[in-house]
Amino acid sequence: MSNPGRSQPRSQPRGQARKEHILAVALKIFAENGYRGASIAEIAEGCGLSQPGLLHHFPTKADLLTAVLEYRDRLDAEKFHVDDPTPGTAALRHYVNIVEHNAHLPGLVKLFAIVTSEAAVNPAHPARDWAVGRYEKLIGGLAANLRLGVEDGSIRTDVDTTAVARLVFSMMDGLQLQWLLNPDRVDMPGLFRTFIDELTVEITTPDR
């Protein structure tokens, strides 16, 4: 006779590990084929699951896409510490590292560009809430770190930290689009690094 008190702790980690595996496989397939070009059947096969088995964890393709995008954001946050309190201009360096990393992952950059663009023009897009929430979180988080720099005196008191944060992500996304269109002529990491260097000088308190 099974013991429910003993089986529960084992089933939860196993189920979570299965979800993580599905997300990793789906991320790769979405990156290679795009959202429209990827199929639930292909993703299920890549995971060693039946389609009903996959849909047990993610009921629709839209649910899976949103989970994949959130999973990718979580990986970046953990790898590059973007959610950690990082006062002042040091926070900007996290994003230089992310752009350099993304330069080796054109499929993921393409997926992000397609999904974000579609979500921006289609209020009913399955990733609309993710896209809106992502920008709110990124801009809010960077602005908060820059305000810490204002508080410790390393950033000028007249700097609009939210506007600076919005400018940073606008530059990131704009460079990604140009790089996707012409990767041989657009040095995405180099241009972004130069932009951050110049921005740092502009917002830093003199003599700091």
C-alpha positions in Angstrom: 0.0 0.0 0.0 1.4 3.4 -1.0 2.1 6.1 1.6 0.8 9.4 0.3 3.0 11.3 2.8 6.1 9.8 1.2 5.1 9.9 -2.5 4.2 13.6 -2.6 7.7 15.0 -2.1 9.1 12.7 -4.8 6.4 13.5 -7.4 6.7 17.3 -7.2 10.4 17.5 -8.1 9.9 14.9 -10.8 7.0 17.0 -12.3 9.0 20.2 -12.1 12.0 18.5 -13.7 9.7 17.3 -16.6 8.4 20.9 -17.1 12.0 22.3 -17.1 12.9 19.7 -19.8 9.9 20.6 -21.9 10.7 24.3 -21.6 14.3 23.7 -22.6 13.3 21.6 -25.7 10.5 24.1 -26.7 12.9 27.0 -26.3 15.3 25.4 -28.8 12.6 24.5 -31.3 10.9 27.9 -31.1 14.2 29.6 -31.6 15.0 27.5 -34.7 11.5 27.6 -36.3 9.7 30.5 -34.7 6.4 30.4 -32.9 4.3 29.7 -36.0 6.7 27.2 -37.5 7.0 25.1 -34.4 4.4 22.5 -33.7 3.2 20.8 -30.5 3.8 17.5 -32.1 7.5 18.3 -32.9 8.1 19.6 -29.4 6.4 16.6 -27.8 8.5 14.3 -29.9 11.6 16.2 -28.9 10.7 15.7 -25.2 9.9 12.0 -25.6 6.2 12.6 -24.8 2.9 12.2 -26.5 1.0 15.3 -27.4 -1.6 14.7 -24.6 1.4 14.2 -22.3 2.8 17.6 -23.2 -0.6 19.3 -23.1 -1.0 17.9 -19.6 1.7 20.4 -18.5 0.9 23.2 -20.9 -2.7 23.1 -22.2 -2.1 25.2 -25.3 0.7 26.2 -27.6 0.2 29.8 -26.4 0.6 28.7 -22.7 3.8 26.9 -23.7 5.2 30.0 -25.5 4.5 32.3 -22.6 6.2 29.8 -20.2 9.2 29.5 -22.6 9.6 33.3 -22.7 9.4 33.5 -18.9 11.9 30.6 -18.6 14.3 32.3 -20.8 14.0 35.6 -18.8 14.6 33.6 -15.6 17.8 32.0 -17.1 19.2 35.4 -18.1 18.3 36.9 -14.7 20.1 34.1 -12.8 23.1 34.1 -15.1 23.6 37.8 -15.3 22.2 38.8 -11.9 19.9 41.5 -13.3 17.4 41.1 -10.4 20.1 41.7 -7.8 20.3 45.2 -6.2 23.3 46.8 -8.0 23.7 50.5 -7.2 24.4 53.0 -9.9 26.1 52.5 -13.3 27.4 49.0 -12.3 23.8 47.8 -13.1 24.3 48.9 -16.7 27.2 46.4 -17.1 24.8 43.5 -16.7 23.1 44.4 -19.9 26.4 44.7 -21.8 27.1 41.1 -20.8 23.6 40.0 -21.9 24.1 41.6 -25.4 27.5 40.0 -25.8 25.9 36.6 -24.8 22.9 37.1 -27.2 25.3 37.8 -30.1 26.0 34.0 -30.1 22.3 33.1 -30.1 20.7 34.5 -33.2 17.8 32.1 -33.1 16.7 33.3 -29.7 17.2 37.0 -30.7 15.0 36.3 -33.7 12.3 34.6 -31.6 12.3 37.6 -29.2 12.1 40.1 -32.0 9.2 38.3 -33.7 7.2 37.7 -30.6 7.7 41.1 -29.2 6.8 42.8 -32.4 3.7 40.7 -32.9 2.6 41.3 -29.4 3.1 45.1 -29.7 0.7 45.4 -32.6 -1.8 42.7 -31.6 -3.6 43.1 -28.3 -4.9 39.5 -28.5 -1.4 38.0 -29.0 -0.7 35.2 -26.5 2.5 36.9 -25.4 1.1 40.4 -25.0 0.9 40.2 -21.2 4.4 38.8 -21.1 5.8 41.6 -23.3 4.1 44.4 -21.4 5.1 42.9 -18.0 8.7 42.2 -19.1 9.3 45.9 -20.0 7.7 47.1 -16.8 9.9 44.8 -14.8 13.1 45.5 -16.7 12.6 49.3 -16.8 11.5 49.4 -13.2 14.4 47.2 -12.0 17.1 49.2 -13.8 15.6 52.5 -12.7 15.6 51.4 -9.1 19.3 50.5 -9.3 20.1 53.8 -10.9 18.2 55.6 -8.1 20.4 53.8 -5.6 23.3 55.5 -7.5 21.6 58.8 -7.1 21.3 58.1 -3.4 24.9 57.2 -2.9 26.1 60.2 -4.9 27.6 58.4 -7.9 24.8 59.5 -10.3 23.7 63.1 -10.8 20.6 64.1 -8.9 18.9 65.6 -12.0 19.0 62.3 -13.9 15.6 60.9 -14.8 16.4 57.2 -14.0 13.2 55.8 -15.6 13.9 57.7 -18.9 17.5 56.4 -18.8 16.3 52.8 -18.3 13.8 53.1 -21.1 16.6 54.4 -23.4 18.8 51.5 -22.5 16.3 48.9 -23.5 15.3 50.9 -26.6 18.9 50.8 -27.7 19.2 47.0 -27.0 16.1 46.2 -29.0 16.9 48.5 -31.9 20.4 47.1 -32.2 19.1 43.6 -32.2 16.8 44.4 -35.1 19.6 45.9 -37.1 21.9 43.0 -36.3 19.4 40.5 -37.4 19.0 42.3 -40.7 22.7 42.6 -41.3 24.8 40.7 -38.8 28.1 41.0 -40.8 28.0 44.8 -40.7 26.4 45.6 -37.3 28.6 45.0 -34.3 25.8 44.7 -31.8 28.0 44.1 -28.7 30.5 46.7 -29.6 28.0 49.4 -30.4 26.0 48.7 -27.2 29.2 48.7 -25.1 30.1 52.1 -26.5 26.7 53.4 -25.8 26.8 52.3 -22.2 30.3 53.8 -21.8 29.1 57.1 -23.1 25.9 57.0 -21.1 27.9 56.2 -17.9 30.0 59.3 -18.4 27.0 61.4 -19.0 25.0 60.5 -15.9 27.9 60.1 -13.5 28.5 62.8 -10.9 31.7 64.8 -11.8 34.8 63.6 -10.0 33.3 60.2 -9.2 
